Amino acid sequence: MSGEAGVRARFDTGPVGHEVVVSGSVLNRTDWLGQTNYGNYLTNIYTPTLLAGPGTPVSSFAEGKSDFLGLRSVGVADTLSMMNGMLQVTVGARQQQVIANGFDPASGLETAHYDQSATSPSVALLVRPIKEVSFYASYIEGLSPGPTPPAGAANTNAVFAPFKTRQYEVGTKLDLGRFGASLAAFQISLPSGVVDPVTKIYSLDGEQRNRGVELNTFGEVAPGIRVLGGVTYLDARLTKTEGQLHDGNHAVGAPGWQSNLGIEWDAPFLPGLTATARTIYTSRAYVSTDNIQSVPAWMTFDLGARYATSLAGRPTTFRGSVTNLFDNRYWIGNPTGYVISGMPRTLWLSMSVDF
């Protein structure tokens, strides 16, 4: 259950324009968990071992309340605009409170309790030398709840303390009206967690530092032809690991390169008909903190079309698409250390009507 409310005001103080925002939010979430664990056995993701049945459960418990999360925040920010918007400065602060309670699903007894708050600042600078080009830099902090161990971990109902993230970003944006592009460099520091392959205990292994560069393009490159795509280089490294054992290693489930490109074409011979195509590429990702195990890079292609018309005077759109057109088989690395099988070739059909 969540809610948010706020107020925005605009006013001038001499040559400086102000846009002040005051907002507050609240979120309450309760998780319930029931679990049955079976014994381990040797297998391989490429030549899996097939069992006649799962065997006898090693442990199990019925569904019960496992944790409660409460988020409270009040924030204020002021964007100061000068020189007809060619120079903008944003300053703000947010008071955040995180309440995290853990429970034993079997007994219902509280096993952990955290109630912490912090004030996180933010500041940003934007310079627009000409109308079409802008440069910006920003710094922001945030208080986030501790991660929840994934299903299958030995300590599924464990509760971790909230942590503070810090993000730096610099970039530039080109806006030509019908077409635009943006380029940004960023650094984000946050805790890292992984499931031990032997003990199955999920723990925060230390700190993860993400540094990267992202390029995005969007807009109409020719009459009736639109593109939306981007490429990201991510250098996600483990820092401050226990005993400095894995310091400098690649973070789990964080590929170094990701790119996507989508194209839309409005068919001139049939108004309302639009053809679409998309490709997604993800490079190799490690699935163990020692960087011994990894999943290979993968790429998929999608094709589709939509047709906008009117039925009985109501705007109606028909859509059809095929994802993973060539039925590429691939694995997706997950930050928890698990691997997820990629979606096979899939046909999607839908129709929407506006009333």
N, C-alpha and C positions, 0 to 999 in steps of 0.2 A: 504494500500500500504506500503510495507516494503522493506528494503534493508540492506545488511550487507557486509562489506569489511574488510580485515585485512591482516597482514603480519606476518610470523613466521620465526624466525632466530635461528640457533644453533651455538654455539661457546664455546670455553674453555678459562678460565683464570687460568692457572696453573692446579692444581688438581681439579678445580671446573668446571663442565659443566653447561652451561646455555641454556635454551630454552625460548626465549623471544617472547611474542605475543602482538601485538598491533592491536586493532580492533575498529571498529566504526559501529554503527547501527542507523537506523531511522525507525519509524513506525508512520503512520498516519491512524486514523480510525474515520469514521463518522457514527453515529447511527441515524436511522430514526424510528419514533414511531407513531403509530396510535392506539387508544384505545377506547373501549366501556365498561363502567362499569354498572353492574346490581345490584339490591338490595341484601342484605344479607338475609339468612334464616337459621333456625336451621336444622342441619343434623348430621350425624355420619358416619365416614369412614367405619364402619363395617355393619351398617344398614342404608344406605343412603336414604335421602328423595328424591323421584322422582317427578319432576315438569312437568306439561304439556308443559311449555315453559319458557323461561328466564324472561318474563315479560317486563315491560317498562324500557328502559335504564335510569339510574340515571344521567349519564353524558357521553359525548363522544366527540372526536375530530378527525379530519382527519389526515392522515399521514403527518408528518413534521420532520424536523431535530431536534433531541433532544440533542445531545452532540457531541463534537469533542475531540479526544484524540491524543496527539502528544508525542512520546517518542524519545529522543535523547540520545545517550551515546557514550563515548569514553573510552576505557579501556586499561590498560597495565598490564602485569603480567610476572614474571620471575620465572622459576622453576630451582633452583640450585641443582645440583646432585653431590654427593660426594661418595667416597668409592665404585665405580662401581655401583652406583644406590642404594646402601643399605641405604643411607640417602638422603632424598630430602626435600627441603624447598621451598615453593611457597609463594611469596608475590605479591600483586597486588592492584590496585586501579581503580575505575571507576567513571568518572564524568557523572552523569545522570541528565537529564532535563525532567520534566513532565509538559505538557501543557494540561489543562483540561478546556473546555468551555461548559457551559450548555445553552440550548436554550428552549424557549417555543415553543413546536411543533405547536401550533395553530397559533401564531403570527409570529414566526420566530425570535423574539427578543432575544438577549443574556441575560441570567439571572444570570450567574455565570462565573467567569474567574479565573483560577489559572495558575501560571507560576513559578514553583519552581525548584531549582536544588540542588544537594548535591553530595559530594564525598563520596563514600562507599568503605572502605578498605576490603581486604580479606587476610587471612594468613592460611597456612596449613603446617603441618609437617608429614612426612611419614618415618617410620623406618622399615627396612626389615632385621631382624636378620638372617633369612635364605631365600633362594629363594622362597619357597612355602608360607611363612607367612609374612604378613605385618601389621603394626599398624599405625593408623593415627589419627590426630586431626585437626580440622579446625574451623575457625570463618569467617563469611561473613555477610556483610550488604547489603541491597538493597533498592532502592527507588521504590515504587510501586504506581500506580495510585489508587485513592480512589475507593471504590466499586460503582457499578451502582445499584440503587434500582431495584428489580425485577418487571416484569409486574404485575399489580394489586395493587401495592403500591400507596398510595395517592400522594406521591411525586416522581413519576416515573422519572421525568426529572431533579431531584436534582443532583448536582455535589459535591462530597466530596474531600477535600484536599488530596494530595498524602501523603503517610506515609512511614516510614522507618521500615523495618523488620530486625531482628537480629537473626542469626542462629548459634548455637554451635553444633558440632558433634564430637564424638570420636568413633573409631571402629577398627575392625580387619578383615582381609580377608585371606582365605585359598584358594590357587590355586594349584591343583594337576594335572593340564593339562586337563584331561578328566572330572574332577569333582571339584567343588569348593563350598565355602560357605562364607557368610559374616555376621558380627554381628555389629550393630551400635546403639549408644544411642544419642539422639538429643534433643535440646530445641529450639523452634521458638516462638518469640513474635510478635504479629500483632494485629491490631484493629479488633473488632468484631462488626457485624451488624445484626439486626433482624427487622422483620416487626411486629409492635404492632398489636395484634389480634383485638383490638377495633377500634383504630384510623386508622389502615392500613398505618401508617407512618413508613417508613424505616429510621433507624438511627444507628449510631455507638454507641453501648452500652458501650464501653470502650475498654479494652485490653484483648486479648485472649493469653494465654500462653500454648503452646503445648509441652509436654514432652513425650518421648516415647523410646521404644526399638524395633528394627527390626532385624529379622533373616531371611536370604535368603539362599536357596540352589539351585544349578544348575549343570547340567552335566549328564554324562552317568554312571549309577550305575551298569549296566551289558550290555553285547553286545546287541545292538539293543533296549535298554530300557533307555530312558532319562526322567529326572524329572526337573521341574522348579516350585518352590514354596517358600512360606514364611509366616511368622506370625508377626504381629505388635501389640504391646501394646501401646495405646495412652491415656495419661492423659491430656485431653484438658480442661483447667479451665478458667473461666472468672475472670479477675482481673481489678481493677480500674473502676468498674461499677458506674453508677450515684448514688450518695448517699450511695455507698457501699452496695446497696440492694441485689445484686446477686453475690457479691464477693465469690469466692470459688465454685460456681456452675459449673456443667459440661457445656461445650460449646455446642451450638445448632448444631445438625447434625454431631457430631464427636463420632462415636462408640469407645468403649474402646478396643475392640479386632477385628482384621480382619485377616483372613488367606485364603490362596489359595494354591492349589496343582494341578499341571498338569503333566500328564504322557503320553509319546509317546512310542509306541511299533512297531518296524519294523517287519512285518510278514515274517518269513523265507520261507514260502511256496510260496510266490508271491512277487518277488522283485518289489519295487516301492510302495507297499501298506503299509500304516502306520495307526494304530489305535490310537485314542486320547481320553483322559478322563480328566475332570477337575471338581473340587469342590471349591466352594466359600462360606465362612462363614463370617457374619458380626453380631456383637453383638448389643444389644439394643442401641438406640440413642435418645437423648432428642430433642424435637422440640419446647421447650419454655425455656426462660432464667430462669424462676422460677423452672424449672425441675419438674413440675407437669405432663406435657404431654410428652409421649415418644412413639416410635414405637418399637415393639419387635424384637428380633434377628431373622435372617433368614439364610437359607442355600439353595444353588442350586447345581445341578449336571448336567454336560454336557457330551455328548458322540459324537464322530465323527470319520471320517476316510478321508484319502486323498490317491489318487493313481496317481503317477507320471509315465508317459509313453511318447511315441512319436507318433504323428499323422502327416502323410505326411512329415516326416523329421523334424517336429517342436516339441520342448519340450512342453508337455501338462500336466496339473495337474487338476484332478477332485477332488472336495471337497464336503463333506456332513457332517452336524452336527445337533444335536438336543440340544438346550439350555433349561435349566430348565426342565430336562427330566421328573420329577415327577409332573410338573405343580404346584409347590409350590406358594401359594398366599402370597405376602408380601408387605410391605411398606418400602420405603427408606427415611430416614431423610435427609433433605437438610439444609445447613448452613443458608439459608435465613428464615428458620422456616416453609417452606412448606413441605408437604410429597408427594412423587411420587410413583405411583403404580408400582410394579415390573413387568418385562416382563413375559408374560405367556410362556408356552411351545411353542417353535418356531423351525421350520425346515428350515435349510439354505442349498442351493445347489448352486454351482458355478463351473466354468471352466475357466482356464487361459491358454493362449498360448503365447509362446515367439516367436517373429519375429526377 
